[in-house]
Amino acid sequence: MSGLKRSWVSSANGAGCPFPLNNLPYGVFSTGDQEPRCGVAIGDMILDMAAVQARGLIDLGAPDLFDMPYWNDVMELGPKGWTALRARLLQILAEGAPEQAELAPCLVPMAEAELHMPIAVSEFTDFYAGRHHATNVGTMFRGAENALPPNWLHIPIGYNGRASTVVVSGTDVIRPNGQIKPPGADRPVFGPCARLDFELEVGAIVGGNTEMGQMLSVADADAMIFGYVLLNDWSARDIQAWEYQPLGPFQAKAFATTISPWIVSAAALAPFRTPTPTREVPLLPYLAEPGPTLFDIDLSVAIQPKGAPRATTICRTNYREMYYSAAQQLAHHASSGCAMNVGDLLGSGTVSGPERENRGSMLEISWGGKEPLTLETGESRSFLEDGDTVTLSGAAQGRGYTIGFGACSGTIRPARNFDQRGDHP
């Protein structure tokens, strides 16, 4: 693994900087009354890619490629285009680059910018592919002897979610209403979720298209992944408990999914590749891993109640704990002939580890509410309360550098009173 790549942007060379030259993640930003446009994070600055292209410093064969509020048009270029873009960015941002004087005016202080959704999400699919999480949840509801469903060691289990409520970090999350069946009750009631939860996940962004009927090998699927984000698939556990049989999650997951604002490219994560776990049950050949397809990414979750002076880190784990990689998930997704599109988002499933401090959801941490967690500031939590801010963090640690994702955060706001809505009959 090579060390820190030095840049003429001095802040990118600092110890612990999440956005060194090795990283160069992709996002969308705006300043003042200007329209959102594509940018690249470098140190504590954002490189305005629309301005760079306007100066003729990057030419990928398409006009106005970056003067867009999403990276979908860049993804359409395919892997060759992505490689060319990264190579050019590494060249012009490197220490001693002759383009420095011309490029410097294209830098915008990150502190002065507003970050937006980095992609237009085509579809969203969430998986259930972390063995520790699946075992914990299954043990709670079915007992240790039946924790994993019979198909779990053979197939990446997933469900189709909602692209319409995927939001960028910093967007408030309104507590959902829904049908809930209280213990011992004969009938459900309608009202606010009382067991609101987060799920610590990593999201993979698909950068290519497949035709209906086309299958993908795991290697082909791996090459189609443009990059990765942190992902919080918020969950209403009490709504989910009533609705999930027989077809799985629906409204309990549809109300919000938060992603981090920066897309870390697969190329930037390449030095951190690691294999999936040893299989006790051999996978079918179409899911065989051609090489390491997971990544060594440290992950954590912190909660800060409203008015609390600081946040408490309640979970630390690593993406290498996943049982199925994003490439295997994508290959399985396409295996039926399901067409995949540029901008599809795949959620990894909750990333948990073997110990309590590695559990990536409140459902696991509090063991279904039976073992409340006490935060450093004294508050007790079994599930999330209004005013809580949940922040997911992630970074891959290289030799003398860090590959960061930026925060993935959201604050819980109270449920809306249906009787006070102005748009119902």
C-alpha positions as semicolon CSV with decimal commas, in nm:
position;residue;x (nm);y (nm);z (nm)
1;M;0,000;0,000;0,000
2;S;0,150;0,333;-0,107
3;G;0,163;0,630;0,130
4;L;0,021;0,981;0,120
5;K;0,005;1,147;-0,221
6;R;0,101;1,511;-0,165
7;S;-0,101;1,796;-0,316
8;W;-0,037;2,167;-0,371
9;V;-0,362;2,215;-0,173
10;S;-0,181;2,225;0,160
11;S;-0,480;2,126;0,377
12;A;-0,495;1,792;0,193
13;N;-0,156;1,694;0,337
14;G;-0,250;1,730;0,703
15;A;-0,246;1,433;0,936
16;G;-0,593;1,282;0,963
17;C;-0,738;1,484;0,673
18;P;-1,027;1,275;0,534
19;F;-0,987;1,414;0,182
20;P;-0,622;1,382;0,075
21;L;-0,511;1,351;-0,286
22;N;-0,546;0,973;-0,243
23;N;-0,922;1,014;-0,201
24;L;-1,078;1,281;-0,430
25;P;-1,443;1,194;-0,359
26;Y;-1,726;1,327;-0,575
27;G;-2,010;1,546;-0,449
28;V;-2,253;1,820;-0,544
29;F;-2,237;2,164;-0,385
30;S;-2,366;2,519;-0,414
31;T;-2,258;2,858;-0,289
32;G;-2,475;3,166;-0,246
33;D;-2,748;3,182;-0,508
34;Q;-2,562;2,965;-0,760
35;E;-2,711;2,639;-0,882
36;P;-2,577;2,306;-0,745
37;R;-2,292;2,161;-0,948
38;C;-2,032;1,886;-0,932
39;G;-1,732;1,920;-0,706
40;V;-1,439;1,715;-0,578
41;A;-1,325;1,730;-0,216
42;I;-0,957;1,804;-0,163
43;G;-0,843;1,896;0,187
44;D;-1,080;2,157;0,327
45;M;-1,168;2,280;-0,022
46;I;-1,402;2,179;-0,304
47;L;-1,276;2,182;-0,660
48;D;-1,551;2,334;-0,875
49;M;-1,554;2,087;-1,162
50;A;-1,779;2,302;-1,382
51;A;-1,525;2,584;-1,355
52;V;-1,237;2,344;-1,423
53;Q;-1,403;2,217;-1,739
54;A;-1,489;2,572;-1,850
55;R;-1,117;2,657;-1,831
56;G;-1,035;2,359;-2,052
57;L;-0,834;2,184;-1,783
58;I;-1,035;1,861;-1,810
59;D;-1,170;1,720;-2,134
60;L;-1,367;1,397;-2,125
61;G;-1,533;1,450;-2,462
62;A;-1,868;1,582;-2,335
63;P;-1,961;1,950;-2,284
64;D;-2,105;2,081;-1,956
65;L;-2,047;1,742;-1,798
66;F;-2,004;1,885;-1,448
67;D;-2,246;2,177;-1,457
68;M;-2,512;1,940;-1,329
69;P;-2,669;1,871;-0,987
70;Y;-2,562;1,504;-1,002
71;W;-2,279;1,278;-1,117
72;N;-2,501;1,055;-1,329
73;D;-2,372;1,198;-1,659
74;V;-2,014;1,120;-1,554
75;M;-2,116;0,769;-1,456
76;E;-2,257;0,723;-1,806
77;L;-1,901;0,750;-1,941
78;G;-1,820;0,408;-1,796
79;P;-1,505;0,276;-1,631
80;K;-1,268;0,413;-1,898
81;G;-1,406;0,762;-1,844
82;W;-1,385;0,725;-1,465
83;T;-1,022;0,616;-1,492
84;A;-0,936;0,908;-1,718
85;L;-1,104;1,156;-1,484
86;R;-0,923;1,030;-1,175
87;A;-0,589;1,021;-1,355
88;R;-0,630;1,382;-1,468
89;L;-0,736;1,499;-1,120
90;L;-0,435;1,327;-0,964
91;Q;-0,214;1,498;-1,219
92;I;-0,338;1,856;-1,184
93;L;-0,378;1,851;-0,805
94;A;-0,042;1,690;-0,730
95;E;0,232;1,887;-0,560
96;G;0,427;2,082;-0,822
97;A;0,157;2,057;-1,092
98;P;0,203;2,333;-1,354
99;E;-0,176;2,387;-1,359
100;Q;-0,179;2,518;-0,998
101;A;-0,207;2,889;-1,078
102;E;-0,489;2,838;-1,327
103;L;-0,669;2,589;-1,106
104;A;-0,649;2,777;-0,776
105;P;-0,945;3,009;-0,855
106;C;-1,161;2,698;-0,900
107;L;-1,128;2,605;-0,531
108;V;-1,416;2,685;-0,295
109;P;-1,381;2,665;0,084
110;M;-1,586;2,369;0,205
111;A;-1,704;2,575;0,502
112;E;-1,879;2,817;0,264
113;A;-2,057;2,551;0,057
114;E;-2,385;2,367;0,095
115;L;-2,373;1,999;0,005
116;H;-2,652;1,828;-0,189
117;M;-2,745;1,479;-0,305
118;P;-2,451;1,363;-0,518
119;I;-2,660;1,151;-0,756
120;A;-3,009;1,123;-0,894
121;V;-3,112;0,791;-0,742
122;S;-3,271;0,563;-1,001
123;E;-3,374;0,278;-0,773
124;F;-3,290;0,174;-0,417
125;T;-3,241;-0,184;-0,302
126;D;-3,150;-0,275;0,054
127;F;-2,988;-0,603;0,152
128;Y;-2,973;-0,810;0,470
129;A;-2,618;-0,931;0,422
130;G;-2,439;-0,891;0,756
131;R;-2,416;-1,224;0,935
132;H;-2,376;-1,081;1,286
133;H;-2,680;-0,856;1,240
134;A;-2,892;-1,134;1,087
135;T;-2,792;-1,373;1,366
136;N;-2,870;-1,120;1,638
137;V;-3,210;-1,029;1,495
138;G;-3,298;-1,391;1,422
139;T;-3,200;-1,498;1,772
140;M;-3,429;-1,233;1,923
141;F;-3,731;-1,339;1,725
142;R;-3,680;-1,709;1,644
143;G;-3,420;-1,835;1,891
144;A;-3,051;-1,912;1,838
145;E;-3,118;-2,248;1,672
146;N;-3,327;-2,083;1,396
147;A;-3,154;-1,745;1,379
148;L;-3,068;-1,755;1,008
149;P;-3,338;-1,836;0,752
150;P;-3,263;-2,150;0,548
151;N;-3,167;-1,946;0,241
152;W;-2,939;-1,696;0,415
153;L;-2,604;-1,872;0,359
154;H;-2,689;-1,925;-0,008
155;I;-2,831;-1,595;-0,128
156;P;-2,798;-1,220;-0,062
157;I;-3,146;-1,143;0,074
158;G;-3,282;-0,801;-0,022
159;Y;-3,592;-0,595;-0,089
160;N;-3,679;-0,308;-0,319
161;G;-3,693;0,020;-0,129
162;R;-3,792;0,374;-0,221
163;A;-3,564;0,607;-0,416
164;S;-3,802;0,897;-0,347
165;T;-3,699;0,931;0,018
166;V;-3,322;0,888;-0,013
167;V;-3,181;1,214;0,126
168;V;-2,841;1,367;0,185
169;S;-2,672;1,401;0,523
170;G;-2,808;1,688;0,730
171;T;-3,169;1,637;0,622
172;D;-3,410;1,608;0,915
173;V;-3,600;1,280;0,952
174;I;-3,965;1,301;1,052
175;R;-4,078;1,022;1,282
176;P;-4,312;0,806;1,074
177;N;-4,673;0,721;1,146
178;G;-4,804;0,376;1,072
179;Q;-5,005;0,076;1,175
180;I;-4,878;-0,078;1,499
181;K;-5,019;-0,380;1,681
182;P;-4,955;-0,341;2,056
183;P;-4,867;-0,659;2,249
184;G;-5,183;-0,846;2,345
185;A;-5,411;-0,629;2,133
186;D;-5,659;-0,783;1,891
187;R;-5,637;-0,501;1,637
188;P;-5,371;-0,257;1,522
189;V;-5,372;0,116;1,592
190;F;-5,243;0,404;1,378
191;G;-4,992;0,643;1,526
192;P;-4,629;0,750;1,559
193;C;-4,353;0,490;1,561
194;A;-4,230;0,428;1,917
195;R;-3,932;0,206;1,825
196;L;-3,741;0,421;1,578
197;D;-3,399;0,288;1,481
198;F;-3,096;0,352;1,262
199;E;-2,907;0,098;1,054
200;L;-2,535;0,140;0,989
201;E;-2,475;0,051;0,625
202;V;-2,249;0,118;0,328
203;G;-2,415;0,207;0,000
204;A;-2,281;0,109;-0,343
205;I;-2,364;0,329;-0,642
206;V;-2,411;0,151;-0,974
207;G;-2,244;0,337;-1,259
208;G;-2,362;0,130;-1,555
209;N;-2,670;-0,008;-1,726
210;T;-2,774;-0,361;-1,810
211;E;-3,043;-0,469;-2,051
212;M;-3,346;-0,662;-1,935
213;G;-3,247;-1,029;-1,942
214;Q;-2,874;-0,960;-1,906
215;M;-2,680;-1,130;-1,627
216;L;-2,356;-1,014;-1,464
217;S;-2,060;-1,202;-1,325
218;V;-1,931;-1,082;-0,989
219;A;-1,624;-0,942;-1,168
220;D;-1,843;-0,750;-1,415
221;A;-2,059;-0,624;-1,131
222;D;-1,753;-0,509;-0,936
223;A;-1,636;-0,308;-1,238
224;M;-1,980;-0,141;-1,265
225;I;-1,971;0,009;-0,915
226;F;-1,881;0,380;-0,942
227;G;-1,826;0,433;-0,572
228;Y;-1,947;0,403;-0,215
229;V;-2,126;0,615;0,045
230;L;-2,227;0,571;0,405
231;L;-2,596;0,485;0,436
232;N;-2,844;0,496;0,723
233;D;-3,157;0,297;0,641
234;W;-3,381;0,433;0,917
235;S;-3,623;0,171;1,048
236;A;-3,955;0,179;1,233
237;R;-3,931;-0,149;1,421
238;D;-4,285;-0,157;1,561
239;I;-4,440;-0,080;1,223
240;Q;-4,213;-0,342;1,066
241;A;-4,311;-0,611;1,316
242;W;-4,677;-0,585;1,210
243;E;-4,635;-0,544;0,836
244;Y;-4,336;-0,753;0,732
245;Q;-4,509;-1,090;0,688
246;P;-4,533;-1,226;0,426
247;L;-4,357;-0,981;0,192
248;G;-4,102;-0,805;0,412
249;P;-4,045;-0,437;0,499
250;F;-4,264;-0,171;0,343
251;Q;-4,362;0,149;0,523
252;A;-4,125;0,071;0,809
253;K;-3,837;0,148;0,571
254;A;-3,992;0,376;0,311
255;F;-3,995;0,701;0,509
256;A;-3,622;0,791;0,494
257;T;-3,277;0,668;0,394
258;T;-2,981;0,901;0,451
259;I;-2,651;0,891;0,259
260;S;-2,324;1,076;0,306
261;P;-2,259;1,363;0,061
262;W;-1,931;1,236;-0,090
263;I;-1,897;0,937;-0,322
264;V;-1,567;0,763;-0,252
265;S;-1,461;0,602;-0,577
266;A;-1,388;0,232;-0,602
267;A;-1,041;0,333;-0,727
268;A;-0,967;0,526;-0,407
269;L;-1,069;0,222;-0,200
270;A;-0,872;-0,028;-0,410
271;P;-0,577;-0,047;-0,165
272;F;-0,817;-0,157;0,108
273;R;-0,972;-0,458;-0,065
274;T;-1,027;-0,763;0,151
275;P;-1,201;-1,097;0,081
276;T;-1,541;-1,203;0,204
277;P;-1,547;-1,460;0,489
278;T;-1,472;-1,827;0,446
279;R;-1,791;-2,008;0,345
280;E;-1,923;-2,293;0,554
281;V;-2,175;-2,353;0,274
282;P;-2,027;-2,313;-0,077
283;L;-2,194;-2,044;-0,286
284;L;-2,336;-2,125;-0,627
285;P;-2,085;-2,047;-0,905
286;Y;-2,252;-1,725;-1,022
287;L;-2,177;-1,570;-0,680
288;A;-1,812;-1,684;-0,666
289;E;-1,574;-1,406;-0,567
290;P;-1,301;-1,358;-0,835
291;G;-1,081;-1,172;-0,588
292;P;-1,126;-0,954;-0,278
293;T;-1,447;-0,752;-0,318
294;L;-1,498;-0,617;0,033
295;F;-1,309;-0,321;0,183
296;D;-1,139;-0,255;0,517
297;I;-1,340;0,051;0,628
298;D;-1,374;0,146;0,994
299;L;-1,731;0,249;1,078
300;S;-1,890;0,412;1,381
301;V;-2,221;0,559;1,502
302;A;-2,276;0,843;1,748
303;I;-2,595;0,977;1,909
304;Q;-2,636;1,330;2,044
305;P;-2,967;1,407;2,220
306;K;-3,118;1,752;2,181
307;G;-2,942;1,988;2,420
308;A;-2,668;1,739;2,507
309;P;-2,320;1,896;2,511
310;R;-2,163;1,618;2,306
311;A;-2,232;1,302;2,112
312;T;-2,171;0,948;2,240
313;T;-2,017;0,689;2,011
314;I;-2,229;0,377;2,056
315;C;-2,096;0,149;1,783
316;R;-1,761;0,071;1,620
317;T;-1,730;-0,195;1,353
318;N;-1,583;-0,255;1,006
319;Y;-1,726;-0,312;0,658
320;R;-1,511;-0,626;0,623
321;E;-1,761;-0,798;0,856
322;M;-2,012;-0,828;0,570
323;Y;-2,093;-1,178;0,445
324;Y;-2,178;-1,067;0,090
325;S;-2,001;-0,785;-0,095
326;A;-2,171;-0,517;-0,303
327;A;-2,041;-0,686;-0,618
328;Q;-2,206;-1,014;-0,518
329;Q;-2,527;-0,828;-0,434
330;L;-2,528;-0,657;-0,773
331;A;-2,455;-0,983;-0,956
332;H;-2,743;-1,150;-0,775
333;H;-2,972;-0,853;-0,843
334;A;-2,911;-0,891;-1,216
335;S;-2,921;-1,273;-1,212
336;S;-3,291;-1,292;-1,294
337;G;-3,249;-1,054;-1,584
338;C;-3,351;-0,752;-1,378
339;A;-3,226;-0,441;-1,562
340;M;-2,987;-0,224;-1,362
341;N;-2,950;0,149;-1,420
342;V;-2,695;0,422;-1,371
343;G;-2,769;0,573;-1,030
344;D;-2,904;0,256;-0,869
345;L;-2,822;0,250;-0,499
346;L;-2,756;-0,077;-0,312
347;G;-2,758;-0,077;0,068
348;S;-2,523;-0,334;0,220
349;G;-2,748;-0,427;0,508
350;T;-2,659;-0,350;0,869
351;V;-2,288;-0,380;0,941
352;S;-2,246;-0,539;1,284
353;G;-1,960;-0,723;1,448
354;P;-1,931;-1,001;1,706
355;E;-1,944;-0,787;2,024
356;R;-2,212;-0,558;2,169
357;E;-2,002;-0,250;2,091
358;N;-1,997;-0,365;1,725
359;R;-2,376;-0,377;1,681
360;G;-2,499;-0,150;1,403
361;S;-2,857;-0,083;1,517
362;M;-3,043;0,009;1,836
363;L;-3,249;-0,309;1,799
364;E;-2,931;-0,508;1,857
365;I;-2,761;-0,274;2,104
366;S;-3,064;-0,268;2,337
367;W;-3,156;-0,629;2,250
368;G;-3,507;-0,538;2,143
369;G;-3,542;-0,275;2,417
370;K;-3,462;-0,513;2,704
371;E;-3,112;-0,375;2,768
372;P;-3,124;0,008;2,744
373;L;-2,804;0,193;2,665
374;T;-2,682;0,479;2,886
375;L;-2,510;0,759;2,695
376;E;-2,205;0,943;2,827
377;T;-2,424;1,245;2,904
378;G;-2,659;1,039;3,121
379;E;-2,956;0,983;2,889
380;S;-3,093;0,631;2,849
381;R;-3,192;0,491;2,509
382;S;-3,362;0,175;2,390
383;F;-3,464;0,338;2,061
384;L;-3,431;0,688;1,916
385;E;-3,617;0,984;2,062
386;D;-3,722;1,313;1,904
387;G;-3,434;1,558;1,888
388;D;-3,167;1,285;1,868
389;T;-2,902;1,340;1,603
390;V;-2,751;1,020;1,467
391;T;-2,418;1,043;1,284
392;L;-2,251;0,763;1,089
393;S;-1,878;0,797;1,023
394;G;-1,642;0,590;0,813
395;A;-1,280;0,589;0,704
396;A;-1,020;0,357;0,554
397;Q;-0,679;0,401;0,716
398;G;-0,382;0,396;0,481
399;R;-0,012;0,441;0,552
400;G;0,001;0,804;0,655
401;Y;-0,338;0,899;0,509
402;T;-0,714;0,855;0,562
403;I;-0,989;0,793;0,308
404;G;-1,297;0,959;0,459
405;F;-1,662;0,972;0,353
406;G;-1,786;1,278;0,539
407;A;-2,057;1,256;0,801
408;C;-2,390;1,082;0,739
409;S;-2,624;1,246;0,988
410;G;-2,990;1,314;1,053
411;T;-3,195;1,461;1,335
412;I;-3,526;1,308;1,441
413;R;-3,823;1,543;1,431
414;P;-4,166;1,468;1,584
415;A;-4,428;1,279;1,387
416;R;-4,686;1,489;1,211
417;N;-5,036;1,486;1,350
418;F;-5,260;1,349;1,077
419;D;-5,555;1,557;1,202
420;Q;-5,358;1,876;1,148
421;R;-5,266;1,808;0,787
422;G;-5,417;2,044;0,535
423;D;-5,424;1,814;0,235
424;H;-5,652;1,530;0,344
425;P;-6,023;1,516;0,270
